[in-house]
Amino acid sequence: MNSITQINHNQSQILAKDQEFVWHPYSSLTDPIPAYEVTSARGVNLRLADGTELIDGMSSWWCTIHGYNHPVLNQAAKQQIDAVSHVMFGGITHAPAVNLCEKLVQITPAGLDKVFLADSGSVGVEVAIKMAFQYWISKGQPQKNKLLSLRNGYHGDTFAAMSVCDPVTGMHHMFSEVLKQNFFAPAPQTAFDDDWDEQDIAEFASIISDNQQQLAAVILEPIVQGAGGMRFYSPEYLRRVRELCDQHNVLLIADEIATGFGRTGKLFACEWAGISPDIMCLGKAITGGYMTLAATLCSAKVSEGICAGEAGCFMHGPTFMGNPLACAVANASIDLLLNNNWQQDIQRIETALKSELQTFTELVSVAEVRALGAIGVIEMHRPVDVAEIQKKFVEAGVWVRPFGKLVYVMPPFISSDSEIKQLMRGIYNVLAGTD
Ligand SMILES: *Cc1c(COP(=O)(O)O)cnc(C)c1O
């Protein structure tokens, strides 16, 4: 091994080494697509190594709701670093974790009273699924070990999470042989604002009724199906799912990793339907995008069921569970959200997105536009070439990362009307240029 003490690359070397050594999400290392080097970020702006400033339309995948480099979050992190950055959670506790868990119980839908802290969204989903399985094992019904989820769903990249992602259009269909076989109902068809059509729940109802003996839980993304299609569906669908789960003795897991903390216009998307799930997964925006952290909440019924079983405890405990630094920033981020008029910000952004999106319907390449809360979607007729279009977006001064036919934005909540306008104009000009 050569000496590795002094590595100090300039910009072009960074990009070359990046392509040589570093995996990116869903990337090839044999035919790598060049990435953009970010050197700093502030507010809604990303600064690239060449000095270019981009308006961020992605909130770094739903996370940075308060924008980048926020003084309050910086302060919370610095203060916690000087106290203790990490300590094991086995046999030890600390105020940042306890305060966070109490806060989450207070702000989430009624009945979610116990909190398990994990490291990332996918792990939070694994924890939720394991809770459901262990609950039924404890109840003496180990045969209830299958899951029912929705087509077009996305729940993460680890194995149990992959097994409940869309089995055909999802990113994981090639793994079908190694994944646990679960049940899938059709994606909800009644759009968020549409009149409810009772037919929409029919197939779900027959699957849950026919398979209740095997079903541990239903897992779904409430109201917004994110990475599986950016679809917004009727709250009535969610209400009916809750009723059917109760009727057939199946737990309901709400994956609010993308929707949690205000993004859809409610603090949690379940509120649109006025329902409480038995288990809820949170992640992404929980720390305002500073640190990786997830939380899986459950009802006392679930926790008591698990703990009354043979094991006497829930069988899970990651090394970085309850990391104090992440918890401290999460507390600061949630306080910041609740102490600001976030509903007004989301309403304002939704209005701005809707008015800007109208103009996109003129383009022949655009099939449909939709917005809910601080989420705006432009669905194209054909899949876009991400590498090619991303270059044009960067030239237009905006950071947007489409997938498939979907060009979408979920900007930071601090985005001003003029920043939203600039973001959407940038996108429009690029799409108009290739129309
Ligand atoms: C992003 C996401 C996950 C996975 O979270 P990671 O932090 O990427 O592991 C799970 N469920 C939903 C709904 C998500 O949007």
The ligand as a MOL file (V3000), in Angstrom:
LIG
                    3D

  0  0  0     0  0            999 V3000
M  V30 BEGIN CTAB
M  V30 COUNTS 15 15 0 0 0
M  V30 BEGIN ATOM
M  V30 1 C -36.5420 7.1350 0.9170 0
M  V30 2 C -37.6100 6.2170 1.3810 0
M  V30 3 C -37.3060 5.0390 2.1000 0
M  V30 4 C -35.8860 4.5970 2.3490 0
M  V30 5 O -35.1540 5.4720 3.1450 0
M  V30 6 P -33.5520 5.4580 3.0780 0
M  V30 7 O -33.1410 6.4810 4.0950 0
M  V30 8 O -33.1770 5.8210 1.6760 0
M  V30 9 O -33.1140 4.0860 3.4440 0
M  V30 10 C -38.3580 4.2670 2.5440 0
M  V30 11 N -39.6360 4.6170 2.3080 0
M  V30 12 C -39.9640 5.7340 1.6460 0
M  V30 13 C -41.4090 6.0770 1.4400 0
M  V30 14 C -38.9620 6.5730 1.1400 0
M  V30 15 O -39.3010 7.6770 0.4480 0
M  V30 END ATOM
M  V30 BEGIN BOND
M  V30 1 1 1 2
M  V30 2 1 2 3
M  V30 3 2 2 14
M  V30 4 1 3 4
M  V30 5 2 3 10
M  V30 6 1 4 5
M  V30 7 1 5 6
M  V30 8 2 6 7
M  V30 9 1 6 8
M  V30 10 1 6 9
M  V30 11 1 10 11
M  V30 12 2 11 12
M  V30 13 1 12 13
M  V30 14 1 12 14
M  V30 15 1 14 15
M  V30 END BOND
M  V30 END CTAB
M  END
